[in-house]
Amino acid sequence: MLLFSLTLIKGRVRVHLGGVYVIVLGMVKSIFMITTLGAAGVLFWYTAVLGPCDRPLAYSIGQFDTQFGVSEETFKAKIKEAETVWETTLERDIFSYEPNAKFKINLIFDERQKVTVAKQKTEFGLSAVEDVFKNLDSSFNIFKAKYEARAASYEVASASFKRRQFEYESKVNYWNSRGGAPTKEYAELQNEAKALQRESSTLNQEASALNAMSRELNALLKQRNDAAERYNKVAEDYNKKYGHGLEFDQAEYISEGGLWPIGKINVYQFGDTRDLTLALAHEFGHALSMDHVENSKSIMYYLTQSDTLGPLTPSAEDLTELRRVCRMD
């Protein structure tokens, strides 16, 4: 009696005569066996295969290095946030924490995180230099405004003095051309000369003060420009080293095969807890069999986009890829 074994895998049927030919690409969802008894005695096996989103992927915490400065509870909380990125879209749980699950999520401190720490120190230095520049720039602009207002007042007073001086000299010349001024006019001219002398002294003092302010303003300007030059140099060095996109190697998903993903996620590097959530969400996507997408704003983009602010939200390209692997179309 011949035995026919038919295995249905993703819509394909494979037949093997004289024995059982079984190919399994995923977790078996259900097996329907129909036995037809007759002259040939044919036995049919139909196998339907589970998709990666049809049951929760159970995970546990594996290696946990403390040099990152985060607690294990914080790590678990960020893993939960990363889960939610995909589960909210699907409106069901596709990941679950189980302390003894074989699928491990590891936090491993190595050279990559040392680079991140160095980068953070550089960023701190850049921020410090920028703060110095901003403070000097602000001080310069405030002092410059005071100087310009005082100089403007001086110019008004100086112009007024020059008009009075011209009028005084005109009167003196007039009376001198006539052999001298009468007693009353002479006394008035004497009083005006004394007033002009006092005003001249006041204007000279103000001019000296303005010159001192000008020297101080120039010194502030030099400090400001030196700070701007230092900032530009640090910023240039920073951009040369960190200004380009980095391949998404701050974490990785490693598959170890099996009917259901048995593997691990290793996290090696993150700048802050948002970076950590992004890395975990990215690798969870790979665990679901999602590939990289082209949109640079996507979670599944192949370059790290750690400077993005706000909550993690799947892009249209992320959602298309998620629908593909979860067979939602």
C-alpha positions as CSV (number, residue, x, y, z in Angstrom):
1,M,0.0,0.0,0.0
2,L,1.4,3.4,-1.0
3,L,1.5,6.3,1.5
4,F,1.1,9.8,0.0
5,S,2.1,12.6,2.3
6,L,1.1,16.1,1.2
7,T,2.4,19.1,3.2
8,L,0.9,22.5,2.5
9,I,3.5,25.2,3.1
10,K,2.6,28.8,2.3
11,G,0.3,27.6,-0.4
12,R,2.6,25.0,-2.0
13,V,2.1,21.3,-2.0
14,R,5.0,18.9,-2.0
15,V,4.5,15.1,-2.5
16,H,6.7,12.3,-1.6
17,L,6.0,8.7,-2.6
18,G,6.9,5.7,-0.4
19,G,7.5,7.7,2.8
20,V,6.7,10.9,4.6
21,Y,8.2,14.2,3.2
22,V,7.8,17.0,5.8
23,I,9.1,20.6,5.4
24,V,8.3,23.0,8.2
25,L,9.0,26.7,7.8
26,G,7.3,28.0,10.9
27,M,5.2,27.0,13.9
28,V,2.5,24.5,13.0
29,K,-0.8,26.2,13.4
30,S,-3.0,23.1,12.9
31,I,-2.9,19.7,11.2
32,F,-5.9,18.3,9.4
33,M,-5.6,14.6,8.5
34,I,-8.1,13.2,6.0
35,T,-7.9,9.5,5.4
36,T,-9.5,8.2,2.3
37,L,-9.9,4.5,2.3
38,G,-10.1,2.9,-1.1
39,A,-8.3,0.7,-3.5
40,A,-5.2,3.0,-3.3
41,G,-5.5,3.7,0.5
42,V,-4.4,7.4,0.2
43,L,-3.4,9.4,3.3
44,F,-3.4,13.3,3.0
45,W,-1.7,15.6,5.5
46,Y,-2.5,19.3,5.3
47,T,-0.3,21.7,7.3
48,A,-1.0,25.4,7.8
49,V,1.8,27.5,9.0
50,L,1.7,30.2,11.6
51,G,2.9,33.7,10.7
52,P,5.3,35.6,13.0
53,C,2.5,37.8,14.5
54,D,0.1,34.9,15.2
55,R,1.3,34.2,18.7
56,P,3.4,36.3,21.2
57,L,7.1,36.0,21.1
58,A,8.1,35.2,24.7
59,Y,11.4,36.7,25.8
60,S,13.5,37.1,29.0
61,I,16.4,39.2,30.2
62,G,19.8,37.5,29.6
63,Q,23.1,39.3,30.1
64,F,22.7,42.6,31.9
65,D,25.8,44.8,32.2
66,T,25.5,47.5,34.8
67,Q,28.1,49.9,33.2
68,F,25.3,51.6,31.1
69,G,24.0,53.2,34.3
70,V,20.4,52.0,33.9
71,S,18.6,49.7,36.2
72,E,17.1,46.3,35.1
73,E,13.6,47.7,35.8
74,T,14.3,50.7,33.5
75,F,15.6,48.2,30.9
76,K,12.4,46.2,31.1
77,A,10.3,49.4,30.9
78,K,12.1,50.4,27.7
79,I,11.6,46.9,26.2
80,K,7.8,47.3,27.0
81,E,7.8,50.7,25.2
82,A,9.5,49.1,22.2
83,E,6.8,46.3,22.2
84,T,4.1,48.9,22.2
85,V,5.4,50.5,19.0
86,W,4.3,47.5,17.0
87,E,1.5,46.1,19.3
88,T,-0.5,49.4,19.2
89,T,-0.7,49.1,15.4
90,L,-1.7,45.5,15.5
91,E,-4.0,46.0,18.5
92,R,-2.8,42.8,20.1
93,D,0.2,41.5,22.1
94,I,2.9,40.0,19.9
95,F,5.6,40.0,22.6
96,S,5.5,38.8,26.2
97,Y,8.0,38.8,29.0
98,E,8.5,35.4,30.6
99,P,11.4,35.0,33.0
100,N,12.5,31.6,31.7
101,A,11.9,32.2,28.0
102,K,14.6,31.0,25.6
103,F,14.6,34.2,23.6
104,K,17.0,36.5,25.4
105,I,17.4,40.2,25.3
106,N,21.0,41.1,26.4
107,L,22.5,44.4,27.4
108,I,26.2,44.1,26.6
109,F,28.8,46.8,27.3
110,D,31.7,46.9,24.8
111,E,33.7,49.3,22.7
112,R,30.6,50.6,20.9
113,Q,29.2,52.1,24.2
114,K,32.6,53.5,25.0
115,V,32.4,55.4,21.7
116,T,28.9,56.7,22.7
117,V,30.3,57.8,26.1
118,A,33.1,59.7,24.3
119,K,30.5,61.2,22.0
120,Q,28.5,62.4,24.9
121,K,31.5,63.9,26.5
122,T,32.3,65.7,23.2
123,E,28.7,66.9,23.1
124,F,29.0,68.2,26.7
125,G,32.2,70.0,25.7
126,L,30.4,71.4,22.6
127,S,27.5,72.6,24.8
128,A,29.9,74.2,27.3
129,V,31.7,76.1,24.6
130,E,28.4,77.1,23.1
131,D,27.2,78.4,26.5
132,V,30.3,80.5,26.9
133,F,29.8,82.0,23.4
134,K,26.1,82.7,24.1
135,N,26.9,84.4,27.4
136,L,29.6,86.6,25.9
137,D,27.4,87.4,22.9
138,S,24.6,88.4,25.2
139,S,26.9,90.5,27.4
140,F,28.4,92.1,24.3
141,N,25.1,93.1,22.8
142,I,23.8,94.5,26.1
143,F,26.9,96.6,26.6
144,K,26.9,97.6,23.0
145,A,23.3,98.9,23.3
146,K,24.3,100.9,26.4
147,Y,27.3,102.3,24.7
148,E,25.3,103.3,21.6
149,A,22.6,105.0,23.7
150,R,25.2,106.9,25.7
151,A,27.1,107.9,22.6
152,A,23.9,109.1,20.9
153,S,23.2,111.3,23.9
154,Y,26.7,112.6,23.8
155,E,26.3,113.6,20.1
156,V,23.1,115.5,20.9
157,A,24.8,117.4,23.8
158,S,27.9,118.0,21.7
159,A,25.9,119.4,18.8
160,S,24.0,121.7,21.3
161,F,27.3,122.9,22.7
162,K,28.7,123.7,19.3
163,R,25.6,125.8,18.4
164,R,25.9,127.8,21.7
165,Q,29.7,128.1,21.2
166,F,29.1,129.5,17.7
167,E,26.5,132.0,18.9
168,Y,28.9,133.1,21.7
169,E,31.8,133.6,19.3
170,S,29.6,135.4,16.8
171,K,28.6,137.9,19.6
172,V,32.1,138.3,20.8
173,N,33.3,139.1,17.2
174,Y,30.4,141.5,16.7
175,W,31.2,143.6,19.8
176,N,35.0,143.4,19.2
177,S,34.4,144.9,15.7
178,R,32.7,147.8,17.4
179,G,35.4,148.5,20.0
180,G,33.9,146.5,22.8
181,A,30.6,145.5,24.4
182,P,28.5,147.6,26.7
183,T,28.5,146.7,30.4
184,K,25.3,144.6,30.3
185,E,26.2,142.7,27.1
186,Y,29.8,142.2,28.4
187,A,28.4,140.6,31.7
188,E,26.1,138.3,29.7
189,L,29.0,137.2,27.5
190,Q,31.2,136.5,30.5
191,N,28.4,134.4,32.1
192,E,28.0,132.5,28.8
193,A,31.7,131.8,28.6
194,K,31.7,130.3,32.1
195,A,28.7,128.1,31.2
196,L,30.3,127.0,28.0
197,Q,33.5,126.1,29.9
198,R,31.5,124.0,32.4
199,E,29.7,122.3,29.6
200,S,32.9,121.7,27.7
201,S,34.4,120.1,30.8
202,T,31.3,117.8,31.2
203,L,31.5,116.8,27.5
204,N,35.2,116.0,27.8
205,Q,34.5,113.8,30.8
206,E,31.7,112.1,28.9
207,A,34.0,111.6,25.9
208,S,36.6,110.0,28.2
209,A,34.0,107.7,29.7
210,L,32.8,106.7,26.2
211,N,36.4,106.0,25.1
212,A,36.7,103.7,28.2
213,M,33.4,102.0,27.2
214,S,34.7,101.6,23.7
215,R,37.8,99.9,24.8
216,E,35.8,97.6,27.1
217,L,33.4,96.9,24.2
218,N,36.2,96.0,21.9
219,A,37.6,93.6,24.6
220,L,34.2,92.0,24.9
221,L,34.0,91.7,21.1
222,K,37.4,90.0,21.0
223,Q,36.3,87.5,23.7
224,R,33.0,86.9,21.9
225,N,34.8,86.3,18.6
226,D,37.4,84.0,20.2
227,A,34.6,82.0,21.8
228,A,32.8,81.8,18.4
229,E,36.0,80.5,16.8
230,R,36.5,77.9,19.6
231,Y,32.8,76.8,19.1
232,N,33.2,76.5,15.4
233,K,36.4,74.5,15.8
234,V,34.8,72.0,18.2
235,A,31.6,71.9,16.1
236,E,33.7,71.1,13.0
237,D,35.6,68.3,14.8
238,Y,32.3,66.9,16.2
239,N,30.6,66.9,12.7
240,K,33.6,65.2,11.1
241,K,33.5,62.4,13.7
242,Y,29.8,62.1,14.4
243,G,27.9,64.1,11.8
244,H,27.2,61.2,9.4
245,G,24.6,58.4,9.8
246,L,25.9,55.3,11.5
247,E,25.0,51.8,10.4
248,F,22.4,50.4,12.8
249,D,24.9,48.2,14.7
250,Q,24.1,49.6,18.2
251,A,22.0,46.4,18.6
252,E,21.4,43.2,16.7
253,Y,18.9,40.4,16.4
254,I,20.5,36.9,16.0
255,S,18.2,34.1,14.9
256,E,19.0,30.6,16.1
257,G,16.3,28.9,14.0
258,G,13.5,26.7,15.2
259,L,9.8,26.5,14.6
260,W,9.3,29.8,16.4
261,P,12.0,32.5,16.7
262,I,14.6,31.2,19.1
263,G,17.3,33.7,19.3
264,K,18.4,36.8,21.0
265,I,18.6,40.6,20.8
266,N,21.9,42.1,21.9
267,V,22.0,45.8,22.7
268,Y,25.5,47.3,22.7
269,Q,25.1,51.0,22.5
270,F,22.7,53.9,23.2
271,G,23.0,57.5,24.0
272,D,19.9,57.9,26.1
273,T,16.8,55.9,27.0
274,R,15.0,57.0,23.8
275,D,17.9,55.6,21.8
276,L,17.5,52.4,23.8
277,T,13.8,52.2,22.9
278,L,14.5,52.8,19.3
279,A,17.2,50.1,19.1
280,L,14.9,47.6,20.8
281,A,11.9,48.5,18.5
282,H,14.2,48.1,15.5
283,E,15.5,44.7,16.6
284,F,12.0,43.5,17.6
285,G,11.0,44.3,14.0
286,H,13.8,42.1,12.7
287,A,12.6,39.3,15.1
288,L,9.3,39.6,13.3
289,S,11.1,39.1,10.0
290,M,10.8,42.8,9.0
291,D,13.5,44.1,6.6
292,H,15.0,47.5,6.5
293,V,13.0,50.2,4.7
294,E,14.1,53.3,2.8
295,N,12.5,56.2,4.7
296,S,15.2,57.8,6.9
297,K,12.5,58.7,9.5
298,S,11.4,55.0,9.8
299,I,12.1,52.8,12.8
300,M,13.4,50.1,10.4
301,Y,15.7,52.5,8.5
302,Y,19.2,51.0,8.3
303,L,20.9,54.0,9.8
304,T,20.6,55.2,13.3
305,Q,18.5,58.3,13.6
306,S,19.1,59.1,17.3
307,D,18.6,62.8,17.1
308,T,14.9,62.5,16.4
309,L,12.7,63.8,19.2
310,G,9.2,62.8,20.3
311,P,7.5,59.4,20.6
312,L,8.5,56.6,18.3
313,T,5.9,56.2,15.7
314,P,6.0,53.7,12.8
315,S,6.2,55.4,9.4
316,A,4.1,54.4,6.4
317,E,7.0,52.3,5.2
318,D,7.3,50.6,8.6
319,L,3.6,49.8,8.6
320,T,3.7,48.4,5.0
321,E,6.6,46.1,6.1
322,L,4.7,45.1,9.3
323,R,1.6,44.2,7.3
324,R,3.7,42.1,4.9
325,V,5.3,40.0,7.6
326,C,2.0,39.7,9.6
327,R,0.1,38.8,6.5
328,M,-2.5,41.5,7.1
329,D,-3.1,42.3,3.4
